[in-house]
Amino acid sequence: MKKLLFLILSTTLIFSSCNKWEDNEAVNTEYDVVFKSVQASLDNLKATCENPDAQYAYVKVKHSSGTEVELYPEVFYLGGTAYTQSIKLKPGTWTVEEFILYNDNMTPGDTSDDILVQGTPHTGSDYSGAINNPLPFTTQVVAFEKNEIPIEILCFEEVEFDAFGFSWFVIDQTAVRKQIFFGDLCAKHPESYIGSLYENQSNGVQIDMPAIFKIKVYDNGNFVEEFTNAAWYGEGQPLEVTYVDRVGEVNHFTFELYILVQDGTNFTYKKFHTWAFDDDQKIPAGTDNVVDFVLGNCMIVDADLILAPYISLPETATYKATMWLDNQTNTTPNTVNGTYVDALISNVGSVSSGYELYNGSWPSWCADKNTTIGNQAYNMDVYSSLYPDQIPAFARHTNVWPMVNWLMNHLHYYPMTTTGDVQDIQDAIWILLNNYTGGSAAAVQIAADASTYGAGYVPLPGGWAAVIFVPAGTPENQASPDIQTMFIRVDP
């Protein structure tokens, strides 16, 4: 294994001039500077260098005015002493920032394989203490005077390169990668998309339309670029997403999918999915190499990504419980549609607001067994149970909401002619969402049916889905609700 040769050479800067004497030109005239190596012998250090001869030097100097000069003078040897070609510098104070000698490895003109053989250490590097005057240091170029300024260099072996504190260029190898996307949008009410970009598609608005969407690209958590197919209204060609993968380092990519959907009376790009992968990995794209997705389930397809139906919902609403089943004095349920709670929804707008949720009375259920809710009006954040990852953690129940939605779509399986029947449904919901153990045998059976048949259930168009109400402003990671989490069912 090679070792560092602790060789110190003394190199002299020789400044010479043969210009005509003119006082008014002395400041602006450039003067020749020659680097001359002089071998020095020091105690217990080798006085010869086993590295190959240098063919050129890299010299970086900076004038006190701020002018910085980088030069690559050739090196030649006379009687064992190395010299550089003369370089021109104007008079004044100069800082020597870099001085390195290179061997061209017998490939002049190609620097990719050149060998660093000698150089001057920087202050603070491991071997700066081996010389008297490490870099950077200042020197003077004086007009019409010969200047000899010693500069010391050390022999360099590659395994000890870091010890010198040099900076060098590392080629940043990159790969440009591409992934291709195409999507479908299932619109429950196609007419609600009149006035959107979808109306510009060749067939106008339909139940099933090519999706107009955006892909936001992130690399190691940093936003890189956004791609969209809006320019061609999502039809006729897929969306190509290109991105840079830097070779030699881990690139963790995330692609966020935003689809243009109805949002009340407006049209908004909403986030529906995030893909994550590393380096040269790809998102599953089947045999056609196109990542295809479907928003909704209006069609039977073998898509790479099938997203649950979209429900146009307001971000917030006012929720007020007006009657509970256990407030009643008779045995026949008289809440709205015989459910556990009557809820008055307000501050959303009328049916024409464009939302599936609007002002009025709604049949409602309790999602949380362990927290109460009063009969006052509460400002609530509104969430779709079809996208549980967007719900605060305590109400997320990712694998359970599909079971609750199955139950909401199959209430006709179970009689609700008495308050006891309605209580069984509510208890079954608490069993599913809260591991409640106090329900009747009928409630336990209902919960078991929902667990058996409702795993992964997604309602079809015309079916029902739970819309969840959580106190407004609840942090995503809060451990428990401030008031009881409630839900109603709507048709997605």
ChimeraX attribute file (.defattr): number of C-alpha atoms within 10 A of each C-alpha:
attribute: neighborCount
match mode: 1-to-1
recipient: residues
	/A:1	3
	/A:2	8
	/A:3	10
	/A:4	14
	/A:5	18
	/A:6	19
	/A:7	24
	/A:8	26
	/A:9	25
	/A:10	19
	/A:11	22
	/A:12	18
	/A:13	20
	/A:14	19
	/A:15	24
	/A:16	19
	/A:17	14
	/A:18	8
	/A:19	12
	/A:20	9
	/A:21	10
	/A:22	9
	/A:23	7
	/A:24	8
	/A:25	11
	/A:26	17
	/A:27	13
	/A:28	12
	/A:29	15
	/A:30	17
	/A:31	23
	/A:32	17
	/A:33	22
	/A:34	21
	/A:35	25
	/A:36	23
	/A:37	21
	/A:38	18
	/A:39	19
	/A:40	15
	/A:41	14
	/A:42	12
	/A:43	6
	/A:44	8
	/A:45	13
	/A:46	15
	/A:47	16
	/A:48	15
	/A:49	18
	/A:50	13
	/A:51	15
	/A:52	14
	/A:53	18
	/A:54	24
	/A:55	21
	/A:56	20
	/A:57	24
	/A:58	15
	/A:59	18
	/A:60	16
	/A:61	21
	/A:62	17
	/A:63	20
	/A:64	12
	/A:65	9
	/A:66	8
	/A:67	9
	/A:68	13
	/A:69	13
	/A:70	12
	/A:71	14
	/A:72	17
	/A:73	19
	/A:74	16
	/A:75	20
	/A:76	16
	/A:77	14
	/A:78	7
	/A:79	5
	/A:80	10
	/A:81	12
	/A:82	18
	/A:83	24
	/A:84	22
	/A:85	17
	/A:86	17
	/A:87	16
	/A:88	14
	/A:89	19
	/A:90	19
	/A:91	18
	/A:92	15
	/A:93	15
	/A:94	21
	/A:95	17
	/A:96	19
	/A:97	19
	/A:98	22
	/A:99	23
	/A:100	21
	/A:101	26
	/A:102	22
	/A:103	22
	/A:104	20
	/A:105	17
	/A:106	10
	/A:107	11
	/A:108	11
	/A:109	8
	/A:110	10
	/A:111	12
	/A:112	9
	/A:113	12
	/A:114	17
	/A:115	18
	/A:116	21
	/A:117	21
	/A:118	26
	/A:119	23
	/A:120	28
	/A:121	27
	/A:122	22
	/A:123	17
	/A:124	13
	/A:125	15
	/A:126	14
	/A:127	19
	/A:128	19
	/A:129	13
	/A:130	16
	/A:131	17
	/A:132	9
	/A:133	17
	/A:134	22
	/A:135	21
	/A:136	15
	/A:137	15
	/A:138	15
	/A:139	17
	/A:140	16
	/A:141	24
	/A:142	18
	/A:143	22
	/A:144	16
	/A:145	12
	/A:146	15
	/A:147	18
	/A:148	19
	/A:149	18
	/A:150	18
	/A:151	25
	/A:152	26
	/A:153	25
	/A:154	24
	/A:155	21
	/A:156	26
	/A:157	18
	/A:158	12
	/A:159	11
	/A:160	15
	/A:161	13
	/A:162	12
	/A:163	16
	/A:164	19
	/A:165	18
	/A:166	15
	/A:167	9
	/A:168	6
	/A:169	5
	/A:170	6
	/A:171	6
	/A:172	9
	/A:173	11
	/A:174	13
	/A:175	12
	/A:176	10
	/A:177	14
	/A:178	11
	/A:179	16
	/A:180	17
	/A:181	19
	/A:182	20
	/A:183	24
	/A:184	24
	/A:185	26
	/A:186	21
	/A:187	25
	/A:188	19
	/A:189	12
	/A:190	17
	/A:191	13
	/A:192	18
	/A:193	20
	/A:194	14
	/A:195	13
	/A:196	15
	/A:197	18
	/A:198	24
	/A:199	17
	/A:200	14
	/A:201	16
	/A:202	10
	/A:203	9
	/A:204	14
	/A:205	22
	/A:206	19
	/A:207	13
	/A:208	18
	/A:209	21
	/A:210	20
	/A:211	23
	/A:212	25
	/A:213	25
	/A:214	23
	/A:215	23
	/A:216	18
	/A:217	22
	/A:218	19
	/A:219	20
	/A:220	12
	/A:221	11
	/A:222	11
	/A:223	13
	/A:224	13
	/A:225	13
	/A:226	13
	/A:227	14
	/A:228	20
	/A:229	19
	/A:230	16
	/A:231	9
	/A:232	15
	/A:233	19
	/A:234	23
	/A:235	20
	/A:236	9
	/A:237	12
	/A:238	18
	/A:239	23
	/A:240	15
	/A:241	19
	/A:242	14
	/A:243	17
	/A:244	15
	/A:245	20
	/A:246	15
	/A:247	13
	/A:248	10
	/A:249	11
	/A:250	13
	/A:251	18
	/A:252	17
	/A:253	23
	/A:254	20
	/A:255	20
	/A:256	18
	/A:257	18
	/A:258	19
	/A:259	23
	/A:260	19
	/A:261	23
	/A:262	24
	/A:263	20
	/A:264	19
	/A:265	14
	/A:266	13
	/A:267	16
	/A:268	14
	/A:269	15
	/A:270	15
	/A:271	15
	/A:272	15
	/A:273	15
	/A:274	13
	/A:275	13
	/A:276	14
	/A:277	13
	/A:278	14
	/A:279	18
	/A:280	15
	/A:281	11
	/A:282	15
	/A:283	15
	/A:284	14
	/A:285	17
	/A:286	12
	/A:287	7
	/A:288	8
	/A:289	13
	/A:290	20
	/A:291	21
	/A:292	21
	/A:293	20
	/A:294	26
	/A:295	21
	/A:296	23
	/A:297	21
	/A:298	17
	/A:299	13
	/A:300	7
	/A:301	12
	/A:302	11
	/A:303	16
	/A:304	15
	/A:305	16
	/A:306	16
	/A:307	17
	/A:308	19
	/A:309	24
	/A:310	20
	/A:311	25
	/A:312	17
	/A:313	20
	/A:314	20
	/A:315	12
	/A:316	19
	/A:317	25
	/A:318	21
	/A:319	26
	/A:320	21
	/A:321	21
	/A:322	15
	/A:323	18
	/A:324	18
	/A:325	22
	/A:326	13
	/A:327	8
	/A:328	13
	/A:329	8
	/A:330	11
	/A:331	11
	/A:332	16
	/A:333	23
	/A:334	18
	/A:335	20
	/A:336	15
	/A:337	13
	/A:338	19
	/A:339	24
	/A:340	24
	/A:341	27
	/A:342	23
	/A:343	26
	/A:344	19
	/A:345	20
	/A:346	19
	/A:347	14
	/A:348	20
	/A:349	17
	/A:350	14
	/A:351	12
	/A:352	10
	/A:353	16
	/A:354	19
	/A:355	18
	/A:356	17
	/A:357	26
	/A:358	21
	/A:359	17
	/A:360	14
	/A:361	16
	/A:362	23
	/A:363	19
	/A:364	25
	/A:365	23
	/A:366	22
	/A:367	22
	/A:368	22
	/A:369	17
	/A:370	13
	/A:371	13
	/A:372	12
	/A:373	15
	/A:374	11
	/A:375	12
	/A:376	11
	/A:377	16
	/A:378	19
	/A:379	18
	/A:380	21
	/A:381	19
	/A:382	21
	/A:383	23
	/A:384	24
	/A:385	26
	/A:386	23
	/A:387	18
	/A:388	19
	/A:389	15
	/A:390	15
	/A:391	23
	/A:392	19
	/A:393	18
	/A:394	15
	/A:395	26
	/A:396	19
	/A:397	17
	/A:398	17
	/A:399	16
	/A:400	21
	/A:401	27
	/A:402	25
	/A:403	26
	/A:404	26
	/A:405	25
	/A:406	25
	/A:407	26
	/A:408	21
	/A:409	18
	/A:410	13
	/A:411	12
	/A:412	9
	/A:413	9
	/A:414	14
	/A:415	12
	/A:416	19
	/A:417	12
	/A:418	14
	/A:419	20
	/A:420	18
	/A:421	19
	/A:422	21
	/A:423	20
	/A:424	24
	/A:425	26
	/A:426	23
	/A:427	26
	/A:428	30
	/A:429	30
	/A:430	24
	/A:431	20
	/A:432	23
	/A:433	22
	/A:434	16
	/A:435	12
	/A:436	16
	/A:437	12
	/A:438	12
	/A:439	19
	/A:440	14
	/A:441	11
	/A:442	16
	/A:443	23
	/A:444	21
	/A:445	14
	/A:446	23
	/A:447	26
	/A:448	16
	/A:449	15
	/A:450	24
	/A:451	19
	/A:452	10
	/A:453	13
	/A:454	20
	/A:455	16
	/A:456	15
	/A:457	19
	/A:458	21
	/A:459	21
	/A:460	16
	/A:461	15
	/A:462	11
	/A:463	16
	/A:464	20
	/A:465	28
	/A:466	24
	/A:467	23
	/A:468	24
	/A:469	26
	/A:470	26
	/A:471	21
	/A:472	15
	/A:473	10
	/A:474	16
	/A:475	12
	/A:476	14
	/A:477	10
	/A:478	12
	/A:479	11
	/A:480	16
	/A:481	19
	/A:482	13
	/A:483	15
	/A:484	19
	/A:485	23
	/A:486	23
	/A:487	26
	/A:488	22
	/A:489	21
	/A:490	18
	/A:491	17
	/A:492	24
